[in-house]
């Protein structure tokens, strides 16, 4: 006797759900391709912002701060939209993992903190460290809440819809149901 289907954690691919594991194996090149394409676009956007707003090693890195906070805001909004089930199947891998994953840069954030601290600007390093962490967390929450409100979903119930499985690149679900 099979137990109940586990509650979905991720609306696209949840490896605890058997149908999702099969979908990932069925189309890995497509998923990896859209992630890579999105990552290129996101990284180019980030590089453009950072080139437009350079900072000295001991200065506050406003470009990286802005990129990370705005990226987190968009990630929060995207996940609310994806959770509502109103997007094509490869939206989250392309936009969430690819574009916004390439756009946000928490590795640069750590390097910026280290450079400021080693350059003698411990106050700037600490302020940036804390401001980015709190700003990013707040931005995800605001993005999710704002998108949920626009979509007419209550922000208090983060229940993820139980769906039979993700749709493939052709729009059909792995279980044969409609996308």
Order of alpha helices (4+ residues) and beta strands (2+ residues): alpha-alpha-alpha-alpha-alpha-alpha
